[in-house]
Amino acid sequence: MKLIGICDKDTAVGLRLAGVKEIYIPNGDTVKIWDIISYRTDIGVIFITEKIVEEIYDRLNDYRLRNILPIIIEIPDKNGRREDHLDYISNLIKKAVGVEIIK
C-alpha cells in the first residue's frame, strides 16, 4: 500500500522529508485529481491539507462512507490548523471511545 499526499508546495516538502513519495499539488484542478485518486486500489493512506478538504468536502465524505481504505488524514498547511475545521479522526475517536480528546 502506498502513501500519497495532496497538498500545497510547502507542505509537500515536509511530506517528502517524511518519506511520502507520491505527492499531488493541485493548481485549480483539485476535483480532477481527487477523481483520479479515488478509483485507485493501491493506496493505504492519503495525507490531505485542510484547505483542499474544503474544496472537495462533499466528494470526500461520500468516499469515506463507501470505503474503508485508504485512511484519509487531514493535516494543517503552513498557516496552521483552521479554527472552523472539523477534525475527522478526532470525531471518530470520540464516537468509538465516548470521550473527546483535547490537545
C-alpha positions as CSV (number, residue, x, y, z in Angstrom):
1,M,0.0,0.0,0.0
2,K,1.2,3.4,-0.9
3,L,1.3,6.7,1.0
4,I,0.3,9.8,-1.0
5,G,-0.2,13.4,-0.3
6,I,-2.5,16.1,-1.8
7,C,-1.2,19.4,-0.6
8,D,0.5,22.8,-1.4
9,K,4.1,23.1,-2.4
10,D,5.3,24.0,1.1
11,T,3.6,21.1,2.8
12,A,4.9,18.8,0.0
13,V,8.4,19.4,1.2
14,G,7.6,18.2,4.7
15,L,5.8,15.1,3.4
16,R,8.7,14.3,1.1
17,L,11.1,14.5,4.1
18,A,8.7,12.2,6.0
19,G,9.0,9.6,3.2
20,V,5.9,10.2,1.1
21,K,7.0,9.7,-2.5
22,E,3.8,10.3,-4.4
23,I,2.5,13.9,-4.0
24,Y,-0.1,15.8,-5.9
25,I,-0.1,19.6,-5.9
26,P,-3.4,20.9,-7.3
27,N,-3.4,24.1,-9.4
28,G,-7.1,24.7,-9.7
29,D,-7.9,21.1,-10.7
30,T,-8.4,19.6,-7.2
31,V,-11.6,17.8,-8.2
32,K,-9.9,16.2,-11.2
33,I,-7.0,14.9,-9.1
34,W,-9.4,13.5,-6.5
35,D,-11.5,11.7,-9.1
36,I,-8.3,10.0,-10.4
37,I,-7.1,9.1,-7.0
38,S,-10.5,7.8,-5.7
39,Y,-10.5,4.9,-8.2
40,R,-7.1,3.6,-7.3
41,T,-6.8,0.5,-5.1
42,D,-3.1,0.6,-4.3
43,I,-3.3,3.5,-1.8
44,G,-3.2,2.9,2.0
45,V,-3.0,6.4,3.4
46,I,-3.8,9.8,1.9
47,F,-2.4,13.0,3.6
48,I,-4.5,15.9,2.6
49,T,-4.4,19.5,3.7
50,E,-7.5,21.1,5.4
51,K,-7.8,23.7,2.7
52,I,-8.0,21.1,0.0
53,V,-10.5,19.1,2.0
54,E,-12.8,22.2,2.0
55,E,-12.7,22.2,-1.9
56,I,-13.7,18.6,-2.2
57,Y,-15.7,18.1,1.1
58,D,-18.8,16.5,-0.4
59,R,-16.9,14.1,-2.6
60,L,-14.6,13.2,0.3
61,N,-17.5,12.5,2.7
62,D,-19.2,10.3,0.1
63,Y,-15.9,8.4,-0.4
64,R,-15.5,7.8,3.3
65,L,-19.0,6.4,3.6
66,R,-18.3,3.9,0.8
67,N,-14.7,2.8,1.5
68,I,-12.7,1.7,4.5
69,L,-9.3,2.2,2.8
70,P,-7.4,4.3,2.2
71,I,-7.2,6.1,5.5
72,I,-7.6,9.8,4.9
73,I,-5.6,12.0,7.3
74,E,-6.3,15.8,7.2
75,I,-3.3,17.8,8.1
76,P,-2.9,21.6,8.5
77,D,-0.9,23.5,5.9
78,K,1.9,26.0,6.6
79,N,-0.6,28.5,8.1
80,G,-1.6,26.1,10.9
81,R,-4.8,24.4,11.8
82,R,-8.0,26.1,10.7
83,E,-10.3,27.0,13.6
84,D,-13.5,26.2,11.8
85,H,-12.3,22.8,10.6
86,L,-13.8,19.6,12.0
87,D,-11.1,17.0,12.6
88,Y,-12.5,13.8,11.2
89,I,-10.1,11.4,13.1
90,S,-10.8,13.1,16.5
91,N,-14.5,12.8,15.7
92,L,-14.2,9.0,15.0
93,I,-12.3,8.5,18.3
94,K,-15.0,10.4,20.2
95,K,-17.7,8.2,18.7
96,A,-15.8,5.0,19.4
97,V,-14.5,5.7,22.9
98,G,-17.1,8.2,24.1
99,V,-14.5,10.7,25.2
100,E,-13.3,13.8,23.5
101,I,-9.5,14.1,23.2
102,I,-8.3,17.6,23.9
103,K,-5.0,18.7,22.5
